[in-house]
C-alpha cells in the first residue's frame, strides 16, 4: 500500500522565517516584590468597558475598546479574575470606530456590536457558534447604519465623532432604544424609540429634547426646556457621553453625563419616566471621583464577580489633550456596595493597570545589562508626565533578577539617571556605542521644551556596567515630532549611521560623515530598501537585530496602526517586498496573523540561553512579549486522540519529513511536510496507537498519536 493513499496532505499553512507567539510566562514584580499578574498585557489609555462571553463557557469575559489606539482588548474570566487573551481580538470587526457598546439587539441571548461610523451607528449581529466570536453586519433598508424616522422620513442617527450614545431599553418593551446628543449642537438629547420588533427593529425619533435638559457648557445645564443663559452655551464642538441606569430603585432610568471640555461626571435624577424624563438638577458623580484630566466617562458592569454592577471610569479622549492626564493610571473601578438599581459606590481603586507594566504613553523598550551580572535589564522610555508644572519624560528600569535560562524582572525606578531633570519629553532610548570607545552608551531622541525633537546621548564610563556621564550631549540631528531614529552601521565603516522613520512613511538612510568623537549625519537615501512614502506607514519605528541568532541582521518595522513587518537578513535584501507581516501565531485559529499591538509601536529584542524574544512597546504605555517559535517546543499533533475520519494537523516551525511507525517500531511510511500547519488524513489507518517522528533542520522529535 502506498503511504500517499493513507496519509494525504489536505492543506498547508506556511510559516515564514519570523514566527512568534504571545508569551506571558516571564515574571515581573514591583519594588516590594509583589508579582504583577498582567505584566505583559500591553497598557491602557482611554477605554470603554463591556462584557461578553468570548469562549462559550457561560461566563462573561471583559472587552475593552481603547479610543487612542482604536483597538479591542480582550480578557477572559478565569478563577474570578481577568486574564489578557489577545488571541480573541482578531475575531472582532476591523472597522470599529469611536465607540464599542455590546448590547443584545435581537434578543437571542448574545450581545451584538454597536459602533461608530461617519454616518451614524453601525451594528454587527453576534452569530457566534462555539468558542470563536463571529459577527455579521446588519443592514437597515440597505443602509450601513441605523435609520430613524424624523420630520422628513427615514434618516440616519448622526453623531459627533467623540460622542458616545446610550443604548438601552427605555420603554420597557424588551427592545433597545437610542439616546444621543442632537448633532446640530443645541445641547439637547434626542430619543429614538424602537417601535419595531426584535427581528425587525424600527426607530422613530419621538423627541429632540429628552428630559427637557440642555447642556450649556462644563457644569452648566438648563432645565424644564428653558434656554441657556445668553453666551452661556457652547456649541456641540466636543464629545458628549450618555449612560442610563436606575440609581435609586424607582424603576426609571436616570442619566449619567459627561463632556469633553470638563473634568467631572454628572448625575441627573429622573423625576419623570424613562420615556418622558424630567430633570431639574445635575450633581457631580460619583462623589468620590478621582480627577484625571478632561472627559471622564463611566461604564456600568460587574467586574468583581458578585453579580452587582460596578462603575468603571476612564478618559473618553482620542489622544492627550492636556498635560495633566495620567494614562498610566487611567482605569478605575468603584465597587457597588448595594445593588444594580440602587447604587452606592466605594472609593476608586485601580483596575487591571495596577497589575501590568504601564508607563502611560509611548512605551519604548530597550535592553542593556546595566549591572554587569550577565543578563539584560529592561529600560522603557516614556512620552511624559507633568512634574512641578513641567511636562517631561522619564526612563523606567526593571532589573533582570532571573538567570540566563529564565529571565524575570523587578521594578527599580521610574526615573533612571534622573533624566527628568533635563526636562525633555517624547523619549525613545537605544543602547549603542556612539563614540566607538568600546562602551555602550545611552542614545535617545527626545523633544525639548522649545518643541525641537533632537538626538541626544549620555556617554558610558564603564565597559561592564552602565555608569553614565552627567553631561548630556545634544547633536545637531533633529527630526519631526513623531519621527523615529535608529542608529546602526549600515555601510560598515565603523561609525553609527542612522535610519529615520519619516512622517510621510519613508525610511531614510543618513550616513555618519563625522568621526567617532564628533558624529554628524547627512542624508544618503530617501527610500532605504525602496521604503518610500506611504500613508499607511507614517512614522515607522525601526529595529535592527539578529532576532534568531543566525549571525544575520534582521529589520523590524513598527507601524502607526500597531502592526509589525519583519525582513530577515536585511543586508542581502534588495527591497522590502519580502518583509513578513503575518508573524504572530493565534492558538485559536491555528494561523499566523497580522496583529494590532496598540499602535504606534516600538520594538526591541533580547534572548535567554533558551529562547529568543521580541518585545513590543506601544502607544498605550505597555509592553507585550513575543516568543520565537522553535522546532524543539513547537512540533505538535492535534487533535489527539483523533477519529480516523477526521483531519489531523501537524504543526512545525520548519519543513521536514514525518515518519509513521507502529508501537512495535514497524515502519509504515513517510510524507514530506512544509513549514507551518499541515492538514492530514489518516483514513486508511486502523484504530490504534502510532508513533510520529518528525525530522527537520537537524533535529528529530517523536509524538504519539491515538487513532480511534
N, C-alpha and C positions, 0 to 999 in steps of 0.2 A: 504494500500500500504506500503510495507516495504521500509524504507528510503534508504537502500543499493542500491536499484534499481535506485533512482534518484540522489544519492549523492555518486558517485563512485570515489574512490581514484585511480587515474591512475598511479601516481608515487610519490615518496617522495625523496627529497634531505635532508639527515640527517645532522644536525649540531652537533658538539661536544660541550664540555663544554667551549671551548675557541672560542668565536665568536666576531669578530671585524669588524668595518667598518672605512674607512678613514674619518677623521674629519678635517675641515678647519675653524671651527667657532670661535676658540679661538683667540682673537685679540692680536697682538704683535706690539709694537711701538718702534720707535727709541728714543734716548736720548732727542731729541727735539719734541717728541710727534707726529711724523709722522707715520701713520699706514703703516705696511708692507702688501701689497696686496697679496703676495705669501709666507707668513711667513713659512708655513709648506710644501713647495714644495720639500724639500729634497736635495738642493745643486746642484752644477755643478762644474766639474773639467775640462774636456777636451772633448768638444762636436763638433759634426758635425751637421749642420743645414739644415733641409729640411722642405718642406711644403706639406700637403696632406689633403684632405677633409675627416676627420675621421667619422663624424656623418651625412653625406649626406645632409647637409643644404645648399650646394652650396658655402660655404666659406671655403677657405683652412685654416687648422689648422697647428700648429707648431709641428714638430717631431725632437727631438734631439737624438743623439746617443752618449753616453759618453764612450769613449775608456777605461777609467780607471776602470770602473765597468762593461763594456760590457753590457750596459743597454740602452734600449729605454726609453725616457721621452716624454710624450705626453701632449700637451697643446691645449685646444680648444679655438677658436676665439670667444669671446663674447663681444659685445659692443665695438669693436675696441681695445680690449686688450686680452692678452693670459692668460688663467686660467688653472692651473695644473689639469689634469684629468687622474690620474693613472689607472682608470678602462679600458682604451683603450690599455694599454701596453701589457696586456696578449694576445692580439689578433695578435701580431707580432710573426714571427717565432722565436723559442728559440735557433736557431743556427746561429744568426747573429754574424759576427766576423770582426774585424779590421776596417771596414768602412760600412756606410749605405748611399747610394745615391738613391734618389727617382726620377725616370725618367719614362716617358710613353714609354715603349719599343714597344708595338704592336699597338699604335695609336688608342686605344679605348677610350681615354679621361681620363683614370685612371692611376695614377702613379704606377709604379712597383718598386720592390726592387732589387737593385744591392748591393751585399755584398761580403765580403772576404771569401775565402776558401783556405785550404792548397794547392790546385792545381790551383787556379785562381780566377775567378769571377763567383759567383753563382747568379742566377736570380729567383725571385719569381714574378709571374704574379698576379696582383691585380684582384681578381674575386669577389670583394665585391658586395653585392646586398642589399642595405639598409644601416642602420646606424652602422653596425658592420664590421670592416675590416676583409677581408678573403684573403688568399694567396694560390697559387699553384706553387710548384716547377717546373720550366721549364727545361726540358732536351734538350741537344743538341746532336743528334745522340747517344742517350743513355748515354751521358756524363753528370755528375752533374754540369759542369762548361761550360762557353762559349768556343767554339772552333774557331780557326782561321786557315787559310791556310798559311803555311810558306814554307820554302825551301823543306821540306820533307813531304808535305801533311798536314793533319789536326793535330793540336796540341792545347794544352791549352794555354791561355794567363797567363803566370806565373808572379806573383807579389811578392815582398818582403812583409813581414807581416805588416810593418808600412807604406807602400806606399798607396796613395790614387789616383786612376786614374781619368782622365777626361772622362766623358761620355756625348757626345753631338753630334748634327747633324753637322758634319764638312763640308760636301759637299753640303748641301742644298737640299738633295733629299727626306727629310721628315722622314728618319730613323736615328737611333742613331749609332754613331761610337765610337771607343775607342782609347784614347791616354794613354800610360803608359810608365814607365821607362823600359829600357832594363834590364831584370833580371840578366844578366851576370855581370852587374856592370860597364859598359863602360861609364855611364853618359849620354847616348843618349836616345831620346824619340822615341818609336815605334808608328806608326799609323796603326790601324786596321780598314779598311774601310768595312762598311756593304754593300755588293753588292746584298743582297737578298731583300726580301720584308718585310712588316710589319708582315705578317703572317708566313713567313719563313726566318728569318734572316740568313745571311751567311757572315762571316767575312773573309777578306783577309788582311794579313799584307803587305801593299804596300811600307813601308819604315821602316828602323830601325834607321833613323837619321832625324826625322821630324824637320823641321825648320833649319837644319844644325847647331844646337846648342849642345854643350857638357857641362854638369855641372862638374866643376873641383874641387869643394870644396866651402866652405862658401864664398859668394860674388865673386866667380871666375868662369867665363864662357869662353868657346872658341866658336867662331862663324865662319860661312862660311865653315863648315865642316873641320875646322882645328883641330889640336890636342892640348891637354892641354900642358902647359909648363912642361918640364921634372920634375918629382917629385911633380908636382902641382896638380895632380888629385888623389882624394881619391876614393877607390873602393866603390861600391854601398852597403855599410855596414849599412847605416842608411836610414830612411824613406825619401821619396820624395813626394811632394804634387803638383798636377796639377789642375788648374781651367782655363777654357776658357771662355772669354767674349769679346764683342766688346766694347772697351773703348773710341773710337774716331770716331764713326759713319761712318766708311769706309766700313762697311759690311763684314769685315773679322775678324776672331777670333784671339784675342790676348791671351797671356799666362801669367797667374799668377803662380808663382813657389816659393816653399819653401822647406827646407830640415832640417833634424833633428838635425844637428850639428850647426845650425845657428839661430840667434835671429831676423832675418829680413825676409821680404817677398819681392819678386822681380816681376816687371812687364816687360815683353818682348813684345814690339810693333811689330806687324806683318807687314812687308813691302812687303809680297807676298800675297798669297791667303790662305784661311783656310786650303785647302788640301795641297797646296805646299807652306808652310810657309817659310818666310825668316826673321831671327832675326839677328840684328847687335849690340844690346846693351841691358843691363839689368839695371833697375833703382829701387831704393828702393820704396816700395809701401805698403800702401799709404804713402804720405809724412808726415802724422801726426800719424803714427803708435805708439801705446803705447807699449813699450817693456815689455815683461813679460816672461822671460826665453827663452829657445830654442824651436824651431819647431812651430812657429805660423802658423796657416792655416786660409784660408779665404773661406767664403761661400757667395753666391750672391742670396739673397731672399728679397722680400718685407716684412718687419716686422713692418712697421708703417702705413699700410693700405692706402697708397697713390697710389698704383699700380705702383710704381717705386722701382726697386730692390735696396736694401741696401747691404753694405758689413759687414759681421759678422766675427769677429776674435776670435779665441780660440786656446789654445795649441793643438798640434796634438799628444801628448805623451800618452803612455800606463800607465806610472807611473812617479812619481817625479824622475827626473834625474839631478837635481841641487838644490841648496839651495835658489835660488832667485825667482823661480816661485811662484806667489801668487795665489793659487787656490780659494781663497775667492773672487777674482776679476778677473775672467778668461774668461769672455764672454763680448765682446764689440760690439757695433753697430756704424757704420759710416753711417749716413744718406746720401743718394744720392740726391744732390741738383739739378741735371739736369734730365737725362732720362736714360732708360735702356741701350741704345747703345752709350751713350755719357756721361761719368761719371765725377762727382766732389764730393768728399766725405768730409763731415763735420768732425770736430774733434770727437774722440770716446766718447761714453757715455756708462755707464754700462747698460747691458741688462739682465732683469729677476733677476739676482743675487742681484741687489740693492733693490729688493723688498722681499727678503727671508732671513731667518737665514742661513748663510753660513760662517762657521769658517775656511774653507779651506779644510782640510782633517781630516778624523777620528774624526767625531763629537761624543763624548762620553758623553751622558747626565746623570745628577744626580739631585735629588731634595732634598732640605732642607730649612726649614723656617729660613733663616739667620737673619731676622729682628724681629722675635718673634711676628709677628702680626696674627698668626694662620693659615696662608696658605703657601703652599710650593712654594719656589722660584726655578728657573731653573739655574743650572750650566752646562757648557759644556766644557769638556776637549778637547784639540786640539792636532794635531800632531806637529805643529810648524811653525814658520815663522822666517825669518832672521832679527835680530835686532843687530845693531852695530857689524856686521860681525860674529855674533854667531847665529846659528840655535837653536831656543828654543821654548818651549810651553808656552801658557798662559791659564788661566782659565776664561772663559766668564761667566758673570752673567746677567740674566734677572730677575728683581724683579716682583713678582706677585702683581700687582696693582688692581686686581679684588677683589672678595669676595669668601666666601666659596661655594656659589652656582655657580658663573660664574667667572672662572679664566681669567685673562688677564695679559700679561707680557710686561715689559718695559726694554729696554737695559740700563744697568748701567755701566758696564765696560768690557773691553776685557782682563783685567789683574788683576783679583781679587787677593787680598793678595799679589800682586807683585810677583807672583810665577815665573815670567820670570827672576827674579834676581838669581834664583837657577840654571839657565842655563841647565835645563833638557828638553827633548823633548819626544814625544810619550806619552803624559799624559792621563791617564784614571782614573777618580775620582770615589770614593764611600764614602758615609757618613755612619759611623758606630761608635759605642763606642768601640774603640780598647783596652782601658785600664780599662774598666768596672768601671768607676767612676761616671756613671750616666749622662755623657755629650756625645753628638755626635761629633766625630772627623772627620777631613778630611783625608782620606786614598787614596793613588793613586800609581799606577805603573807608572814609567817614566824611560827613558833611559838617562844615564849620558853622558857627552861629551866623556868619555872613552869607551862608547859603551856597558855599562852594564845596563840591564833592571832590576830595583830593586823596591821592595815595600817600599814606603815612607809614613810618616804620620806627620800631624801637630795636636797637641792636642788642644782641645777647652777649654777655661777657663769659659765658661758660660753654664748654664743649660737652658737658654731661647733663646739665640741668638747664632750667630757664632762669637766668639771672639778668633781668633787663636793665639797660641803662636808663637813667631818668630823663635823658634828653630826647624829646620827640622830634623826629625829622619829617618835615613836610616837603614832599617832592613838588616839582612843577607839573606833575601828571594829573590833570583834572578831567572829570567826565561829567555827564549829566546825572541828575539826582538818583535815578533808579538803575543806572547802568552798572555793570559788574566788570571787575578786573581780575584776571588770574595770571600769576607770574610763572613762567616756565621757559627753559632754554630751548626755544623752537629750532634755532639754526645751529645749535651745538657749538657755539663759540665760547662757552664758559660763562656767559653773562645771562641773567634772567630777562627774557623778553616778556611781552605782555600780550595776552588775548583779551579783547574788550567786547563784552556783550552789549550791543548798542540798543538804544530805544527803538530804532527802526527795524530791529530783528536781526541785523547783520552781526557777524563776529569779525572784528578787525584784528590784524596782526601788527603789533607795534614792536619794532626792533630796538633792542638796547644798544644805542650808539655811544654810550658813555664808557665809564670804567667801573671797576669793582667798587671803588670808594666814592664815585660820583656818577651813579646811574642816571641816564636820561633816555627818553624813548621817542622814536619817530615812526610815523605810520608807514608801513611797508605794503600792506594789502588790505583793502576794504571789504573783502569777502573771503576770509580764510576757509579753505576747503570748499569754496563755492557757497559758503553760508552767507547769502546776501539778504537784502531787505525782505521782510515778511511781516505782515500784520499779525500773524499767528505766533510770532516768535519774538515779542517785544522783550527787551532787556534780558536776554538769556544769561543764566548763570553758567559757569564753566568749571569743570574739574578735569585735571589730567592726573591719572594714577594707574598703576598696574593693578587692576581690580582682581584678577585671578592668579596673580603671582606666576605668570608665564614669561617674565622678563620683557614684556611688551607693554607699551603705554597705551592706555585707553582714554577716550574722550567722552565725558558725560555732560550733556546739556540739560539744564533745568529750565522749563518754560513758564511763561506767565500763567498758563492755565493749570499749573500744578503737575504736569506730566514730565516724563524723562525720555531722553533719547541717548543711546549709548553706541559709540563707534569703537569697536575693538581694534587694537593695533593701529591707531590713527596715523602714525608716522609713515605707514606704507599706503595709506588711502589717497586716492586722487580727489575725492569729493566726499560729501556727507550722505550721499544717497543710500549707502548700505547701513546707515545707523538703524539700530533696532529700537522699536517703540513699545512693542508688547513684551515687556521684560519682567512683569510681576505675575507670579502664579496664583491663581484663585483655586483654593481647595474644594470649593463647591462646584464650580463649572468644570474643573479639571482643565482649564485653559489658561494660557498666558494672555494678559490683557494690558491695555493702556489704562493707567490709573491716575486719577487726580489726587495728589497728596496734599492739596490745600495751597494752591499757587498764589504768588510765585514761590519757587523752591530753590534751595541751595544744597549741594551735596558734598560729602567728604567720605573717605574710605579708611577703614582700619582692619587689622587682622589679629586674631589669636593664633596660637600654634595649630589650632584645629579647624579654623573657619575664617572665611573672608566675608566682610560686611560692607554694605553701602548704607550710609546714614543720610537721611533726607530731613533737612530743616525747612520750615515753611512759613508762610505769611501769618498763620495762626499762632506762631510763637512756640510750636512744639517740634518734637523730633519723632521720626519713625525709622526703625531699623529693618533693613532688608538683608537676609542671609542668602549667600550664594548657594544654589542647589548643586550638590556634588554627587558623583556616582555612588560613593560609599553610603550616603544616607538617603538616597532617593531612587533606588531601583525598587519598584513596588508592583504588586499584582493585586487587582481588585475587580469585582467583588471576590471574596474568598472566605468561605466556600462559594462555589458558583454552580448553578444549574447548567447542565450540558447544553441546554437550548439557548442560554443567554450569552451575550458577548462578555468577554473578559478583557480588561485593559492592562497593558504592560506599559509602565512609565519609567523612563530612564533619561539621564542627562547626556547621554552620548549614543551614537549609533553602535550597534553590536549584533551579536548572534544569541538567540535564545535556544538552548538545548533542552529537550524534554526527556526525562528518564522515569522509569518505574521506581518504586521504593526499593526494589531489589537491585537497582543500578543498571537495569537493561535500557540501553539507548533506544529511543523511539524515533526521533527525528529532530530537525532543527529548522529555524527560519531566521532570516535577517530582519532586523527592525531598525527604524530610524530614530534619531534623537527626538524625544518628546513622548507623546502618548499614542500608542498603537492599540487599535481595537481588534481583537482576535476572536475567532470562533473555534471552539473545541468540540464541535458537534459529533465528530466521529470517535471520540474517546469514550471508553466505558467508565461507569461510575467508579471512583476510587481516589487514591492519593497519588499525586505525581510530584516530581521534583523539577523545577525550572531553574536552569543555570544560565545566567546572563554573563557574557564575556564581551568586554569592550574597553578600549583605551587602556589596555594593560592590566585590567582588574577583572575579577570574577566573583559573582555573588550568586548564592543559591536561595531560592524561596520554595516553600511547599505550597501546592495548590490542591484543593479538595474539589472534586467534581462529583455531583450527585444527580 
